[in-house]
Amino acid sequence: MPETFASRYCCAPPARYNGHRAALEGEFTVSEQVNCGFIHAFGARLLNHADNAALPVDVHDFSDAINRCLLIDKTMFIADVLDCDASVVVCCRPEGFGKSMNLSMLRAFLERPAVGRAGRISFADAQIWDADSGRYRDEYACYPVISLDFSGAARRGAAVAGVVRDALSGECARLLALLEAPDLARDKVRHIERVARGAASEDEVASVLGVLIELLEIACDEQVVLLVDGYDAAWLGRASARGASGADPAGLLDRVLFDAIAAAGHSLRFACLMGECPGPAEAALSLHGCSYYLTTPLSTWCDRWFGFSDAEVQALLNHAGREEYLDDAREWLEGYRFGRDYCSNPARVIGFLDRGCTAPVCADLYGYADCLSKVVAGWNLDRLSVLFDLLEAHGCAEVPLCLGTAEPDVSPDDGMWTALYLSGFLTTDMTEEPEHGDRLRALRLPNKELRQALRLVIVEWFECAAEDIRDVDAFRDGLCRGNEDTVKRALSRILGDAGIGETDPDKPLPYHLLLQGLCFGLPGYANPASRRKCGAGRWDIQVFPTGAVFDIADTIGMLDERPLITINMMYDPDVDALGLELLAVQSLLDIERDGIDEIRVPRPGVGRMRWGFGFDGQHVATVCQRL
């Protein structure tokens, strides 16, 4: 059974931050575009909007989708690429934002069909057809196109070389029909044939792309278009891909791809590379002296051709007769900022429509949580505390985004933030001056779906940090019911299992983070809020009752009458057993002294419950007061 998130742990204009989220639930239903005045920039046009057109669920090829699926018209992306002066266009966006669909759309528009094969795909109803008095029609079905997909390389580890070889072999076989001109060099044609049959040497595979470009230009008497999906996949998986041989798959892809692009010169009409990380392409293209245009999620160029605008989501809902679910779609899916514009993840919008416009449940988000864990490459309490902060109302992290070619001083934490941003788990409204890599940008969670995915990561980590999940259940149940002995016994066992205090035995922070983390997933309660960053020894936590339930599992153990829970703690490694009990009592008294819970209890809460905890590095004392 493959390892999954659920099983692993058991072993532009000046941007402004948008604070539209309710303190308890993190909900926002007004469009980000409307709030920031960008709605005028969007229009929406549907392609193939017949009544029987299906949604493109798990369909990423434009040629496959255009005749049977309902599509958003993004064809003006073709115009932007054709108008670009650079010989190489690099587009970087997170997974699910239409990179593969846009790349295959370029191929469908530009590729010259082989003799005796199916005819052209109609673009007569698309925006590109009549744009600028129809001048883009001059390049319609005009070029030989090489289309390579390396996106599987990140999942293949040490087999990256096989992914590269298979992609080149398949494309050589597909294009052999165009290489029948009598004036082509026979030794070079045989080179292509050997790669197509899988009989070529490693050197022949590494050099075949340049040969293929050369022969196609001669045979078709036209420049060649090169399209590459997942160009950065070998870099994404390079750490695990270095085997005992020490081979570097990124170096292999550099020889196969970028050497060929640099050598091709004017033989290429252009090359378009799609991926998530801009650094590898920027470094390689700069080293080879190639002219290129790079667009990242910070860039304004092509910003509206990746992701669905508010108007486009509304058009899809209107077509499905589900226009009343627009606010739900905004709340769960919108909030990403690319360049000047806000958008939603197309794959998630299509999934939302395919589910009948129902909100996701835990099972729908395990894949998201799994990907998140892979990006971070291992959680600990410090890294989890970052998620705690992001899940606070208006939570954000001010960090630099290291997107450039040379980042010698990038810390592991800064690299983690950049990876989370490029993977689509975080976004920023501060997209101006993208060239300034050292500028601090406020990263935030884009929408409720990501908030719930991150919540799942936290809940799962703490449940699996305990050797027996029943201890976590006992802690949560005892906390809600005011049972001091149950909470003390369960927390004592969890402290030992999780190794809290082993690395920083003289610091209270790990104990506070443990208490806060265990309060995520408390049945009938919102995410816990902490004031640990307020200074002056503030180690208090509050958990507010809520009527909003994300998943049916959240109702297990939920009480009818739920008080506002306030937790405070004190830490002293030098106290004896009596002193430990006094620490807990003093932390409880400080709740009243500091007026921590002097607020109106929000509905559906009933009353207040105060908890005091004392820690000495090895033991815990608890005391509870119900008001």
Secondary structure, 3 states (H helix, E strand, C coil): CCCCHHHHCCCCCCCCCCCCCCCCCCCCCCCHHHHHCCHHHCCCCEECCCCCCECCCCCCCHHHHCCCECEECCCHHHHHHHHCCCCEEEEECCCCCCHHHHHHHHHHHHECCCCCCCCCCCCCCCHHHHHHHHHHHHHCCCECEEEEECCCHHHHHHHHHHHHHHHHHHHHHHHHHHCCCCCCCHHHHHHHHHHHHCCCCHHHHHHHHHHHHHHHHHHHCCCEEEEEECCCHHHHCHHHHCCCCCCCHHHHHHHHHHHHHHHHHHHEEEEEEEECCCHHHHHHHHHHCCCEEEECCCCCCCCCCCCECHHHHHHHHHHCCCHHHHHHHHHHHEEEEECCEEEECHHHHHHHHHCCCCCCCHHHHHHHHHHHHHHHCCCCHHHHHHHHHHCCCCCCEEEECCCCCCCCCCCHHHHHHHHHHHCCCCEECCCCCCCCCCCEEEEECCCHHHHHHHHHHHHHHHHHHCCCHHHHHHHHHHHHHCCHHHHHHHHHHHHHHHCCCCCCCCCCHHHHHHHHHHCCCCCCECCCEECHHHCCCCCCEEECECCCCCCHHHHCCCCCCEEEEEEEEEECCCCCHHHHHHHHHHHHHHHHHCCCCCCCCCCCEEEEEEEEEEECCCCEEEEEEEC
